Amino acid sequence: MSIRQQDLDRIRELALFADTSPDTFRDATGGAFLQRFPAGTTLLMEGDRVDFLYVLLAGQVELRGSWKDKETTLAVLRPVSTFILAAVVLDAPALMSAMTLERSELLMISGESLRRAMKQDSDFSFAVSQELAGCYRGLVRSVKNQKLRGALERLANYLVTLHARNNGQTDLVLPHEKRVLASLLGMTPENLSRAFAKLDEYGVEVDGNRVRLGNVEKLRRLARPHPLIDNHSLSSGSVAGKAVKESWPSSTMSCPSSEAV
């Protein structure tokens, strides 16, 4: 499908391309094409050679990993975001599978064109490095969350983060189905249900995919969010990359005092 100028304009707003010269942007996106996929479409499998950088313009994409008979959700992406950037830069096989969770629209940019643009434009290479650094820091946060917290704490922190990113609303809608949420938090669906039941004493009410936080401060005392693990960066409505979100002053996040815990 041919690329509309308005779609190229949206890609231009990405931190990855925002400061590139017109020539570099044209060279990097030359040969790119737009495709629409129905829900449940496998975009690539882990181990596949990656020929394109994917840019999600509409819909949701789940990134997964598997081993033997086990499978886990690594991330769920929403527009506008790129994925498989590291594999593209290294011209290496994908370490993750990607599948659409709903009808999605993706721009596919040639990996070869992107690497060539990196070699020719140091400013663009620096922008790619920043994006990769932001992704790495996000990965470190995720590993720390999984290894240092119990299941109940992980769920509590997820809800506290959702509360913060929705401007302090206490009536929330879970952005993922519970199967995906459980996997994202390193839990089974059964463990997730039990964890939600335990949060009842902390004022958390669940009705399907709707959650009401009846006592946010009590929930925060359980969660004990910390700026070196959690990132409550708000969505400004603009297209922000991983590096921009990691530069958000998370040290300003209010944490429960030791007396309150």
C-alpha positions as CSV (number, residue, x, y, z in Angstrom):
1,M,0.0,0.0,0.0
2,S,1.3,3.4,-0.9
3,I,2.3,5.7,2.0
4,R,0.2,8.8,2.6
5,Q,2.0,12.0,3.4
6,Q,0.1,12.3,6.7
7,D,1.6,8.9,7.7
8,L,5.1,10.0,6.9
9,D,4.4,13.2,8.9
10,R,3.5,11.0,11.9
11,I,6.7,9.0,11.5
12,R,8.6,12.3,11.3
13,E,7.3,13.1,14.8
14,L,9.0,10.1,16.3
15,A,12.0,10.9,18.4
16,L,14.0,8.6,16.2
17,F,13.4,10.8,13.1
18,A,12.4,14.2,14.6
19,D,15.8,15.8,14.2
20,T,17.0,14.1,11.0
21,S,17.7,16.0,7.9
22,P,15.2,15.8,5.1
23,D,17.7,13.9,3.0
24,T,18.3,11.3,5.7
25,F,14.6,10.9,6.4
26,R,14.0,10.4,2.7
27,D,16.8,7.8,2.4
28,A,15.8,5.9,5.6
29,T,12.1,5.7,4.6
30,G,12.7,5.1,0.9
31,G,11.0,1.9,-0.1
32,A,8.9,1.8,3.0
33,F,5.3,0.6,2.7
34,L,2.1,0.5,4.7
35,Q,0.1,-2.6,5.6
36,R,-3.1,-3.3,7.5
37,F,-3.4,-6.6,9.5
38,P,-6.4,-8.1,11.2
39,A,-6.3,-9.1,14.8
40,G,-4.4,-12.3,15.5
41,T,-1.9,-11.9,12.7
42,T,1.6,-13.1,13.4
43,L,4.0,-10.4,12.0
44,L,7.2,-12.3,12.7
45,M,8.5,-15.3,14.7
46,E,11.4,-15.3,17.0
47,G,14.4,-16.5,15.1
48,D,13.3,-14.9,11.9
49,R,15.7,-12.7,10.0
50,V,14.4,-9.1,10.4
51,D,14.2,-7.2,7.1
52,F,12.1,-4.3,8.3
53,L,11.7,-1.9,11.2
54,Y,8.1,-1.9,12.2
55,V,6.3,1.3,13.1
56,L,2.8,0.8,14.7
57,L,0.5,3.5,13.6
58,A,-2.8,2.0,14.7
59,G,-3.9,-1.0,16.8
60,Q,-2.0,-3.1,19.4
61,V,0.9,-5.5,19.0
62,E,2.0,-8.1,21.5
63,L,5.6,-9.1,21.7
64,R,6.2,-12.7,22.9
65,G,8.9,-15.1,23.8
66,S,8.7,-18.9,24.1
67,W,10.7,-21.9,25.2
68,K,9.6,-25.5,24.8
69,D,5.9,-25.5,25.7
70,K,6.0,-22.2,27.5
71,E,5.1,-18.7,26.2
72,T,5.2,-15.3,27.8
73,T,4.2,-11.7,27.0
74,L,7.2,-9.4,26.9
75,A,5.4,-6.2,26.0
76,V,2.2,-4.8,24.5
77,L,2.7,-1.8,22.2
78,R,0.3,1.0,21.3
79,P,0.7,3.7,18.6
80,V,2.9,5.3,17.7
81,S,5.9,3.1,18.4
82,T,8.7,1.2,16.8
83,F,9.7,-2.4,17.5
84,I,12.5,-4.8,16.6
85,L,14.9,-1.9,16.3
86,A,17.9,-3.7,18.0
87,A,17.6,-6.7,15.6
88,V,17.4,-4.3,12.6
89,V,20.5,-2.4,13.7
90,L,22.5,-5.6,14.2
91,D,21.0,-7.3,11.1
92,A,20.3,-10.2,13.5
93,P,17.4,-12.7,14.0
94,A,14.5,-11.5,16.1
95,L,14.5,-12.6,19.8
96,M,10.7,-12.0,20.0
97,S,7.6,-12.9,18.1
98,A,5.1,-10.2,17.3
99,M,1.3,-10.6,16.9
100,T,-1.5,-8.1,16.4
101,L,-4.1,-8.0,19.3
102,E,-6.5,-6.0,17.2
103,R,-6.8,-4.6,13.7
104,S,-3.5,-2.8,13.2
105,E,-1.8,-0.6,10.7
106,L,2.0,-0.8,10.4
107,L,4.6,1.1,8.4
108,M,7.5,-1.2,7.4
109,I,10.9,0.5,6.9
110,S,13.7,-1.4,5.1
111,G,16.4,-2.4,7.6
112,E,19.1,-2.0,5.0
113,S,18.0,1.6,4.3
114,L,17.9,2.4,8.0
115,R,21.4,1.0,8.5
116,R,22.7,2.9,5.5
117,A,21.3,6.1,6.8
118,M,22.9,5.5,10.2
119,K,26.3,5.1,8.6
120,Q,25.9,8.3,6.6
121,D,24.4,10.6,9.3
122,S,26.0,10.7,12.8
123,D,23.0,12.7,14.2
124,F,20.6,10.0,13.1
125,S,22.9,7.3,14.5
126,F,22.9,9.2,17.9
127,A,19.1,9.3,17.8
128,V,19.0,5.5,17.2
129,S,21.5,5.0,20.1
130,Q,19.3,7.1,22.4
131,E,16.2,5.1,21.5
132,L,18.1,1.8,22.1
133,A,19.3,3.2,25.5
134,G,15.8,4.0,26.5
135,C,14.7,0.5,25.5
136,Y,17.5,-1.0,27.6
137,R,16.6,1.0,30.7
138,G,13.0,-0.1,30.3
139,L,14.2,-3.7,30.2
140,V,16.3,-3.3,33.3
141,R,13.2,-1.9,35.1
142,S,11.1,-4.8,34.0
143,V,13.8,-7.4,35.2
144,K,14.1,-5.7,38.5
145,N,10.3,-5.6,38.9
146,Q,10.1,-9.4,38.1
147,K,13.0,-10.5,40.3
148,L,12.7,-8.2,43.3
149,R,8.9,-8.2,43.9
150,G,6.3,-10.8,44.7
151,A,3.2,-11.2,42.5
152,L,0.9,-9.1,44.7
153,E,3.5,-6.2,44.7
154,R,3.8,-6.4,40.9
155,L,0.1,-6.2,40.4
156,A,-0.2,-3.3,43.0
157,N,2.5,-1.4,41.2
158,Y,0.9,-2.0,37.8
159,L,-2.3,-0.4,39.2
160,V,-0.5,2.5,40.8
161,T,1.3,3.2,37.5
162,L,-2.0,2.9,35.6
163,H,-3.5,5.4,38.1
164,A,-0.6,7.8,37.6
165,R,-0.7,7.6,33.9
166,N,-4.4,8.3,33.8
167,N,-4.0,11.6,35.7
168,G,-5.0,10.2,39.0
169,Q,-8.3,8.6,38.0
170,T,-9.6,5.9,40.4
171,D,-12.0,4.3,37.9
172,L,-9.8,2.5,35.4
173,V,-10.1,0.3,32.4
174,L,-7.5,-2.4,32.0
175,P,-5.8,-1.8,28.6
176,H,-5.2,-5.6,28.1
177,E,-7.2,-8.7,28.5
178,K,-6.4,-10.5,31.7
179,R,-4.6,-13.3,29.9
180,V,-2.1,-10.8,28.5
181,L,-1.9,-8.8,31.7
182,A,-1.1,-12.0,33.7
183,S,1.7,-12.9,31.3
184,L,3.0,-9.4,31.3
185,L,3.3,-9.5,35.0
186,G,4.9,-12.9,35.1
187,M,1.9,-14.7,36.5
188,T,-0.6,-17.3,35.5
189,P,-4.2,-16.2,35.0
190,E,-5.2,-18.1,38.1
191,N,-2.5,-16.3,40.2
192,L,-3.7,-13.0,38.7
193,S,-7.3,-13.7,39.9
194,R,-6.1,-14.6,43.4
195,A,-3.9,-11.5,43.5
196,F,-6.9,-9.3,42.5
197,A,-8.9,-11.0,45.3
198,K,-6.3,-10.2,47.9
199,L,-6.3,-6.6,46.8
200,D,-9.9,-6.3,47.9
201,E,-8.6,-5.4,51.4
202,Y,-6.7,-2.5,49.8
203,G,-9.8,-1.1,48.3
204,V,-9.5,-2.6,44.8
205,E,-12.8,-3.5,43.2
206,V,-12.8,-5.5,39.9
207,D,-15.6,-5.9,37.5
208,G,-14.5,-7.5,34.2
209,N,-11.9,-5.2,32.8
210,R,-12.9,-2.3,35.0
211,V,-11.1,-1.6,38.2
212,R,-11.9,0.9,40.9
213,L,-9.2,2.0,43.4
214,G,-11.1,2.8,46.6
215,N,-8.0,3.5,48.7
216,V,-5.1,4.7,46.6
217,E,-2.8,5.5,49.5
218,K,-3.2,2.1,51.1
219,L,-2.5,0.5,47.8
220,R,0.6,2.6,47.4
221,R,1.9,1.5,50.8
222,L,1.6,-2.1,49.6
223,A,3.2,-1.3,46.2
224,R,6.0,1.0,47.5
225,P,6.8,2.4,44.0
226,H,10.4,3.4,43.5
227,P,11.9,5.7,40.8
228,L,14.7,3.2,40.1
229,I,12.2,0.5,39.2
230,D,9.0,2.3,38.2
231,N,8.4,5.0,35.6
232,H,5.1,6.9,35.9
233,S,5.8,9.2,32.9
234,L,2.6,10.8,31.7
235,S,1.4,10.6,28.1
236,S,1.6,14.2,26.8
237,G,-0.4,13.4,23.7
238,S,2.8,13.8,21.6
239,V,4.8,11.0,20.0
240,A,7.5,10.2,22.6
241,G,10.2,7.6,22.2
242,K,11.6,5.3,24.8
243,A,14.6,7.7,25.4
244,V,12.2,10.6,26.0
245,K,10.1,8.6,28.5
246,E,13.3,7.5,30.3
247,S,14.4,11.1,30.6
248,W,11.2,11.9,32.5
249,P,12.2,13.1,36.0
250,S,11.0,9.9,37.8
251,S,12.9,11.0,40.9
252,T,10.0,13.3,41.5
253,M,7.7,10.3,42.0
254,S,6.3,10.4,45.5
255,C,7.0,7.2,47.4
256,P,5.6,6.2,50.8
257,S,7.8,7.2,53.6
258,S,9.3,4.5,55.8
259,E,7.0,5.5,58.6
260,A,3.9,5.0,56.4
261,V,4.8,1.5,55.2
